[in-house]
Amino acid sequence: MSGPMVMLQNLVKQFGEQTVVRDLSLDIQKGEFLTMLGPSGCGKTTTLRMIAGFEQPTSGQIMLDGQYVHNQPAYERDVNTVFQSYALFPHLTSYDNIAFGLRVKKVPKSEIDKRVKDALKLVQLEEYASRKPEQLSGGQRQRVAIARALVNNPKVLLLDEPLGALDQKLRKQMQVELKHLQKQLGITFVFVTHDQEEALTMSDRIAVMNQGILEQVGSPTQIYEHPATRFVAEFIGETNLLSGTVKRRDHQLMLIECEGLKVTAPVIQVAEEEQVTVAIRPEKSTLALEPSPEDSIVQISGRLTERIYCGGSTKTVVTLQNGKQFVALEKTDQLLPVAVGDPLYVQWQPSHGVVVTR
C-alpha cells in the first residue's frame, strides 16, 4: 500500500487552558527518518506521545498505515517508543529485557529466542546478553532499549530524545549507528530532539516546531539554506539577521533599508514599505580590508570586535556601522591581518541573503 505511514490531521492538544499543540497537520512517509525539532516546551514530545497513544488529542485525527488510531489505546497501536531514560528493568538481563514484550504477548519460546538473538546481533550486543543494566555503559543500555522496541517489528519507532543522556563523543557515534540501523531496517523513525546539529545529521526531513506551531517541514538542506520564518533561521545553526523595510524591487532583487544599511536580496512576494528580515549565514559572508569595486555585492563597513577560535575556522565578530554585530567565518590559517578595533568590510552575494516576512 502506498501513502504516508503516519498522518496527523489538525491535531490540537490542550492541558487546561494552555494549548501546547496548535492545529498541526503532517504526513510522515513510510521508511522515513523524520525529526521533530524545537526548543523545550514547543510541543514536539507531546506530539510524539499522541502518536504513541500516551496522550489523547483534544481534537484532530491520527492515522497509522491508513487506519485511524487516535481513539485506540497505546497497546493496540503498532508503534514502539524509546525514551531518554531507557526504562529498562534493572533486575533483568539484556536478553530478558528484550524478550519481555514478546513473553507478555505469549509468543512461542523458540520464536522469542530467535527474535531476541537477531535483535542483539542487530545492535551488536550478542556478548552482553546476560548482563544487567547496571553492568552496561550508557550507549549499551540505549542499544538494549532500541532492540527491545525493534524486536516487536513495529511499523513506526518513536524516539524521545534517546541520546540526551550520553556524552558528546558517544552521542555522535550513536547518531551514525541509529541512522544506519534505520536505513538497514526500512522502518519509519520519528525522532524528537532540541539539538539542531543532531537533526541535520540524521534526518531525511525535519519538522521545526515553536510554541505548538509547525513552522516548517523540509530536508536538512531546505531547512538550513531556505528557512521559511525568522524563528527557523535563528534556531537552525548560526545566522545574522538584519531587519528592515523594502524600498525598491524589480524582477530579481529588492533593496531593503535595514537601520541605516542598504541591503539587496532576492525578490519575494512582498510590497514596498513592508517589513522583512534578511538572514545571512556566517559562512556565506567574507571579510575584506578594502571596499570592493563590484556593485553587485552587498558590503558594509565595520570594526573588528572579537575572534573566537574554532579549530579549522574562526568566528569573527564585526560591529557594523549602525552598531549591530555581525558574525563571519574565516579559515584559521587565512585570517586577515587586523586587530580589535581595526576597520574592515563585511561582504556577501545578494543571492546568499534569505528574506523572511515573519
C-alpha positions in Angstrom: 0.0 0.0 0.0 1.4 3.4 -0.9 0.9 6.6 1.0 2.1 8.0 4.3 2.8 5.8 7.3 1.6 8.4 9.8 -0.9 11.2 9.1 -1.5 13.9 11.7 -4.6 15.9 10.8 -5.4 19.2 12.5 -4.0 18.0 15.9 -4.7 20.1 18.9 -3.7 19.3 22.5 -4.7 21.4 25.5 -3.8 21.0 29.1 -6.4 23.0 31.0 -6.3 26.5 29.4 -2.9 26.0 27.9 -2.7 24.9 24.2 0.6 23.1 23.6 -0.1 21.8 20.1 -1.9 24.1 17.6 -3.7 22.7 14.6 -0.8 20.5 13.5 -1.0 18.6 10.2 1.9 16.5 9.0 2.4 13.4 6.8 5.3 11.1 7.7 6.3 8.8 4.8 7.0 5.0 5.0 10.6 4.3 5.7 11.4 7.9 6.5 13.6 9.3 9.3 11.7 12.4 10.4 12.9 14.5 13.3 10.7 16.8 15.3 12.9 19.7 16.3 12.3 22.6 18.6 13.1 24.2 22.0 11.8 22.9 25.3 8.1 23.3 25.6 7.4 23.7 21.9 5.0 20.6 21.7 7.3 18.1 20.0 7.3 15.5 22.8 3.5 15.9 23.3 3.0 15.3 19.6 5.1 12.1 19.8 3.1 11.0 22.9 -0.1 11.4 20.9 1.2 9.2 18.1 2.2 6.6 20.7 -1.2 6.8 22.4 0.1 8.0 25.8 -1.8 11.3 25.3 -5.2 11.8 23.6 -5.6 14.8 21.3 -8.1 17.4 22.3 -9.1 17.5 18.7 -7.8 16.2 15.4 -7.0 12.8 14.0 -4.1 10.4 13.7 -3.8 7.7 11.0 -1.2 4.9 11.1 -0.7 3.0 7.8 -4.1 4.1 6.5 -6.1 3.3 9.8 -7.4 5.9 12.3 -5.8 5.2 15.7 -6.4 8.4 17.7 -9.1 6.6 19.7 -7.1 3.4 20.2 -5.2 2.7 23.4 -1.4 2.7 23.2 -1.1 -1.1 23.4 -3.2 -1.6 20.3 -1.0 0.7 18.1 1.7 -0.9 16.0 4.4 1.5 17.3 7.1 1.3 19.9 8.8 4.1 21.9 12.4 4.5 23.1 12.8 7.0 25.9 15.7 9.1 27.1 15.7 7.2 30.4 15.7 3.8 28.5 13.2 2.5 31.1 15.0 -0.9 31.4 14.1 -3.4 34.1 17.1 -3.3 36.4 16.6 -6.9 37.7 16.5 -8.4 34.1 19.4 -9.2 31.8 19.7 -7.6 28.3 18.2 -10.8 26.8 15.2 -10.8 29.2 14.6 -7.1 28.8 14.3 -7.5 25.1 12.2 -10.7 25.4 9.8 -9.2 27.9 7.2 -7.8 25.5 7.2 -11.0 23.4 6.6 -13.1 26.5 3.7 -10.8 27.5 2.2 -11.5 24.0 2.7 -15.2 24.6 4.9 -15.6 21.5 6.3 -19.2 21.3 9.6 -19.7 23.2 11.5 -20.8 20.1 10.5 -17.7 18.2 11.3 -15.5 21.1 14.8 -16.9 21.3 15.4 -16.3 17.6 14.0 -12.8 17.5 15.9 -11.7 20.7 19.2 -13.1 19.3 18.5 -11.4 16.0 17.8 -8.1 17.8 21.0 -8.4 19.9 23.0 -9.0 16.8 21.4 -6.0 15.1 22.6 -3.7 17.9 26.0 -5.5 18.2 25.3 -6.8 21.8 25.5 -10.5 21.4 28.2 -10.8 24.0 26.2 -8.7 26.5 23.0 -10.8 26.6 23.5 -12.0 30.2 24.4 -8.6 31.6 22.0 -6.5 33.7 21.6 -2.7 33.0 24.0 -1.7 35.8 26.7 -3.7 34.1 26.3 -1.8 30.8 27.5 1.6 29.6 25.0 4.3 28.7 25.4 3.5 25.0 24.9 -0.2 25.6 21.8 0.4 27.7 20.4 2.6 24.9 21.1 -0.2 22.4 19.2 -2.6 24.6 16.2 -0.2 24.7 16.3 0.1 20.9 16.5 -3.7 20.5 13.6 -4.1 22.9 11.5 -1.8 20.7 12.6 -3.3 17.4 12.0 -6.9 18.4 8.2 -6.3 18.2 8.6 -5.4 14.5 6.7 -2.1 14.8 5.6 -0.1 11.8 6.9 3.1 13.5 9.7 3.6 16.0 9.3 6.7 18.2 12.4 8.1 19.8 12.0 10.7 22.5 15.5 12.4 22.9 17.1 9.0 23.3 20.7 10.4 23.0 20.2 13.2 25.6 21.9 11.3 28.5 25.1 10.4 26.5 28.4 12.3 26.4 29.1 14.2 23.2 31.5 11.7 21.7 29.2 8.7 22.3 26.2 10.8 21.2 27.8 11.4 17.8 28.7 7.8 17.4 25.2 6.7 18.2 23.7 9.2 15.7 25.6 7.4 12.9 24.6 4.0 14.2 20.9 4.9 14.6 20.8 6.3 11.0 22.5 3.2 9.6 20.1 1.0 11.6 17.1 2.8 10.3 18.3 2.6 6.6 19.0 -1.1 7.2 15.6 -1.9 8.6 13.5 0.5 6.5 11.2 1.2 9.5 9.7 4.7 9.8 11.5 6.6 12.6 10.1 9.6 14.3 12.8 11.2 16.4 12.4 14.1 18.9 15.3 16.4 19.8 16.2 20.0 20.6 19.7 19.6 19.1 19.9 21.2 15.7 23.1 19.5 14.7 21.7 16.1 15.6 18.6 16.8 13.4 20.7 18.0 10.5 23.0 14.9 10.7 20.3 12.2 11.0 17.1 13.2 9.3 15.5 12.7 5.9 13.2 15.6 6.8 12.9 17.9 9.8 9.7 19.3 11.3 10.6 22.5 13.2 8.1 23.4 16.0 7.7 26.6 18.0 5.1 27.2 20.7 2.9 24.4 19.4 3.0 25.5 15.8 4.7 23.7 13.0 6.9 26.4 11.5 8.5 24.4 8.5 8.9 20.9 7.2 11.7 20.0 4.8 15.0 18.3 4.2 18.0 19.4 6.2 19.3 21.3 3.2 15.9 23.1 2.7 15.6 24.0 6.4 19.2 25.3 6.7 19.5 27.1 3.3 15.9 28.3 2.9 14.3 28.9 6.3 10.7 29.9 5.9 10.5 32.0 9.1 12.7 34.2 11.3 12.4 31.6 14.0 13.7 28.8 11.8 16.6 31.0 10.6 17.6 31.8 14.2 17.0 28.3 15.6 18.8 26.2 13.0 22.6 26.9 13.2 24.0 30.4 13.5 22.8 33.3 11.4 22.9 37.1 11.1 19.6 38.8 11.0 19.1 42.3 9.5 15.5 43.7 9.8 14.3 46.5 7.6 11.8 47.9 5.1 11.5 47.0 1.4 12.3 50.2 -0.6 12.5 49.0 -4.2 12.1 45.8 -6.1 12.5 44.5 -9.7 12.2 41.0 -11.2 15.3 39.6 -9.4 16.3 41.8 -6.5 14.9 44.2 -3.9 16.5 46.9 -1.9 15.9 46.8 1.8 16.9 49.5 4.2 18.0 47.9 7.5 18.5 50.6 10.2 20.6 52.8 8.0 22.2 50.0 6.0 21.2 49.3 2.3 21.0 45.6 1.5 20.0 43.9 -1.7 18.4 40.4 -1.6 16.4 38.0 -3.8 12.9 39.3 -4.5 9.9 37.6 -2.8 6.2 38.3 -2.8 6.1 41.4 -0.6 5.1 45.0 -1.3 7.2 48.1 -1.0 7.4 49.5 2.6 6.7 46.0 4.0 8.8 44.9 7.0 11.1 41.9 6.3 14.2 40.2 7.8 17.3 39.2 5.8 19.2 36.2 7.1 22.9 35.7 6.2 24.8 32.6 7.4 28.4 33.4 8.7 29.9 31.0 6.1 28.2 32.8 3.2 30.0 36.1 4.0 33.6 37.2 3.6 35.8 39.9 5.1 38.0 42.4 3.3 40.4 45.2 4.3 39.2 47.5 1.4 35.8 48.0 -0.2 35.1 46.1 -3.4 34.6 48.0 -6.7 31.9 45.5 -7.6 28.4 47.0 -7.5 26.8 43.6 -7.5 27.8 42.5 -4.0 26.5 43.7 -0.6 29.2 45.3 1.5 29.0 47.1 4.9 31.8 48.7 6.8 32.5 47.9 10.4 35.2 47.3 13.0 36.7 44.0 14.3 35.2 43.3 17.8 36.3 39.7 18.6 37.7 36.5 17.2 36.7 33.1 18.5 38.9 30.1 17.7 37.0 27.0 16.5 39.8 24.8 15.2 40.0 25.0 11.4 37.7 28.0 11.3 37.5 31.2 13.4 34.3 33.1 14.2 35.0 36.8 13.6 32.6 39.3 15.2 32.3 42.6 13.4 30.4 45.7 14.8 28.7 47.2 11.7 28.5 50.9 11.1 25.0 51.0 12.6 26.2 49.3 15.9 24.8 45.8 15.1 27.1 42.8 15.5 27.7 40.5 12.5 29.5 37.1 12.6 31.6 36.0 9.7 33.6 32.8 9.3 37.3 32.8 8.4 39.7 30.0 7.8 42.0 30.0 10.8 45.1 29.7 8.6 43.9 32.6 6.4 43.0 35.3 8.9 43.1 38.9 7.8 45.9 40.9 9.5 43.6 43.1 11.6 43.4 43.7 15.4 40.4 44.5 17.6 39.1 47.9 16.7 40.5 48.0 13.2 38.2 48.8 10.2 37.2 46.2 7.7 34.3 45.3 5.4 31.7 42.5 5.5 30.7 41.3 2.1 28.3 38.8 0.6 26.4 38.0 -2.6 22.8 39.2 -2.7 21.7 35.6 -3.6 23.1 34.4 -0.2 20.6 36.5 1.8 17.3 34.7 2.7 14.3 37.0 3.1 11.6 36.1 5.6 8.4 38.0 6.5 7.6 36.6 9.9 
